[in-house]
């Protein structure tokens, strides 16, 4: 028997917010690429660089918000003689019937406390971890205030849900519990394949990629700040003794951050491709990319003096 969640307001609000972010991303893109702020003969202006960072953050927020909204709209519960399945985004929480000790209003447990309650800021949606007042750990998957939600209690935990018809939900459990299961489930969370990828939890991988990106952004920002103060002619190459043996227009140094950005993009993509088969090789690719960014920094400093 399937039960819808009591409210889909959080999902609808999330979609509206995602639409607003999408409009903002389109507007920022139009400003960046039609305003003349990007060119090969001039450095990125501080305003252009700032807008680029805002655009990147906007796109990240858009993806996270869109996933959260879709997850909220997909939230529903299935209860049969085998147990309870909670559908949430790209995952399913599975609770075998023999693991369910009781199904009762959360208010009967004197509330919820602890971690995870910040999710209430999401227009009433609670999706995280918390603890019941008796210190029992709980998975939150509810769109109602906690006092109106239902607690599915197991020997060592709980699941807080919000079926649209709570009395029918409790009665469905009472009726089906004595029947006995036709399948023996395992209490677990099953995630979609893309959510199960180890890279989502790999802090070293994300650290190397973010450091490479920050190094490149800092390179563009530094050059934007000092470019107009540079001499029109700069030494672009040095001999074995460190003496300049080729001079050129200062605009030529703009190739350095441009080449650095291209190399960074190649490193990021190559590392992601390699990661699935050989994690250490991916670390070396991303680490090498970071070193390249630092070497280009050194070359720029040597030219500028």
N, C-alpha and C positions, 0 to 999 in steps of 0.2 A: 504494500500500500504506500503510495507516494503522498508526501505532504509538502506544499509550498511554504516558503518562509513567509512570515507575517507581513513584511514590508519590502518593497523593492525601491523605496525612495533613494537609498544611498547609491544604488547602481545608476539610477536615472540622473541624480545630481552629479555623479562621477562622469557620466557621458557628457553632460553639459560642460563641466569643467574641462574635460579633455578636448571638446570642440573649441572652447575658448583658447586653450593652449595651441591647438592646431592653427587657428586663425593668427595667433601671435607669431608662430613659427613662419607662416607664409609671409606675414608682414615684414618680419626681420630679414628673411631671405631676400625679399624684394628690395629692401633698403640696402642690403649689403652688395647685391650683385648688379643693381641698376644705379646706385648712387656714385659710382666712380671711385669708391674707397678701396677697391682691390685692383692692383695692377702690377706689372712686372718691372716697371721703371720707378716705382716709388714704394717705400715701406708701408706697411699697414698703419693707418692712422690710429692713435689711441682709441678714438671713438669706434672705429671699425673693428678693432681688436676686441674691445669691450662688448660690442654687439654680437660678435662671433661667439664669445664665451657664453653670453646670455642665450643665444640660439642653441648652443650645445646643451646647456642645462635645461632649456625649454623642451628639447626633444627627449631627453632622459626622463624628465618629469611626465611628459605626455605618455610615454610607453608604460611607465609605472602606474600612472593614473588610469590608463585605458585597461590594463590588466586587472586592476583592482575593481573597476566598475563592472567589467564582464564577469569577474568572479562573484561579485555581489548579486548580479542579475541571474547567475546560474545556481545560486544557493538553493538547495532543496534537500529533502530527506526521504529515504525509502526504508520502511520498516516491515519486515516479514518474519516468519518463524525462524529464520537463520540469524537474524540480527538487524542492526541499524547501519545504513550507509549514508554518510553526509557528503554531498557533492558540493565542492567549492573550487571554482576556477579550474585549474588543471590537476586537481588532486581529489582523492576520495578518502575519507576517514571511515574505516571499517571496524565495527564493534560487534563481535559475536553475541548471540542471544544469551549463551551460558555465562558471559562475562557481565551482563547487565543485572545488577542487584536491585535497583529501584529506578523509577522514573517519577519525578515530582517537581513542583515549582521551586525555583531557586530561592524564593522568599522563605521556604521552609528550612533552608540551610542557613538562614541569617545572613544572606548576601555573599558577595565576592570581594576579595581584597587582593592587593599585591600587583605583580607585573601584568602588563598587557592592557590595562584599562585606558591607556592613551588612545586606543582605537576608537573610543566612544566619540572622539572628535569627528570621525567620519560619518556625520549625519546619522548617528544612532547605530552604525554598524560596529559590531565587536567581533574581531577575527584575530585571535592571538592566543596567548597563554596567560593564565591567572591562577589564583588559588581560592577555593571556597573558604568560608569563615572557619571551617574545621581543619584548615591547612591542607586540604585535599587538592592536588594539582588538577587543573581543568583546561580543556580545549574550548575556546570560545568561537562559536559559529552562530551568532544570533543578530537579528536586526531589531530587537525590542530592548527596552530598558531591562536591566538585570532582574529587577523585582518581578517582571512579567515573563521572564524566560523560563525554560524547562531544563532541569538538570537530569542527565542520564548518568547514573552512578555505577561505577565499576569497583572492584575490590581495592584498587589503588589509584583511582582517578575519577574524572568526570568529563562529560561533554555537555556544554551549555548550548541549547538550540532554541529556535523560535518558530515552531510550526504554527500555521495560520489557525488551526483548530486544536488547541492544546489538550482539551478534554478528550477529543477523539484520538489524539496521539497517545495519551496515557492509556486509554481503554484498548487501543490496538495492541499495545505491549502486553497488557494484562491477558488479553484473549489469546495471543500467539505464544506467550511464554510456555504454557504447559504442553503445547503440541510437540515440542522437540524439533531440533533442526533436521533438515534434509541434507544439508551440507555443513561441514565443519570449517568455519572461517578462522582466520588468524587476526587478532587485533593489530591493526597497522594502518599506516597512511600510504596509499598508493599514489604516486605522482606520475604525471605525463612525462614522456621521455625527455622532453626539452628541459623540464624542471629538475630532472634527476641527474643532469650533467654535472660532473664533479667541479667544473670550472666556477660554478656559482658560489661555491664555498671555499675556493682557493684564494686565500688572501695574498699569497706571494705573487700569483699571476696578475691579479688586479693591481697590486702595488707596483709591479714593474711597468705595466701598461700606463698607469696613471702618472708615474714619475716621468716616463718618456714624453707623454703629452704635456705635462707641466713644463718640462725642460724646453720643449719646442715653443710653447706659448711665451715663456719668459724670453726666449731668443728673439721672437718677433717684437715683443714689447720693448726690450732693450734697444733694438735697432731703430724702432720708431721714435724713441726718445732722443737718441744721439745723432740720427742721420743728418738733420739740418745743421748740426754743428761741425760736421766733418769737412775736411778740405775737399775741393772739387776733384783733385787727383790724389790717389792713394796707392801705396805699394801693395801689389796683389800677389807677389811671389818672392821667395827669398832663396838665396843660394845656400850651399852647405855651411857657410860661415855665418849665416843669419843676416846677410846683407841683401837689401831689396834688389832684384834684377828684372822686375817688370812692374811698370806703373799702369794705372788705368783709371777710368771714370769711377767715381764712388758708387754709381748705380750698379756696378758689377758685383758689389758685395751683397746685393739683394738676392743673388743666386744661392747664397749660403742657407738662409732660413727656408727658401723654397725647396732646395734639394733636401734639407733636413726634414721638411714636412713630407716630401715624397717618400723618403727612406722610412720615416716613421709609419706611414700608411702601409708600406710593403711589409715591414716587420710585424705590425699588428695582425695583418691578414695571414701572413705566413705562419706566425706563431699559433693562431687559432686553428689553422689547417693541421699543423704538426701535433697539436696538443692531444688530439684524440688517440694518437698512436704512441707518442713518446713525450711524456710530460717534461722530462728533463731537457729534451731538445727544444721544447717550446720556451722554457725558462732561459736557455742560452740565446735563443733568437731575440726574445724581449730584452734580456740583459745586454746583448750586443747592440740592440737598437738604442738603448739608453746611453751606452758608451759612445756610440756614434754622435748622439746629440751633444754630449759633453766635448767630444773632439772638435765638432763644428763650433761650439762655443769658444774653445781654445784658439781655433783658426781666426775667428772674428776678432777676438781680443788681440791677437798678434798683429792683424792688419790695422786695427784702429789705434793700437798702441796704448 
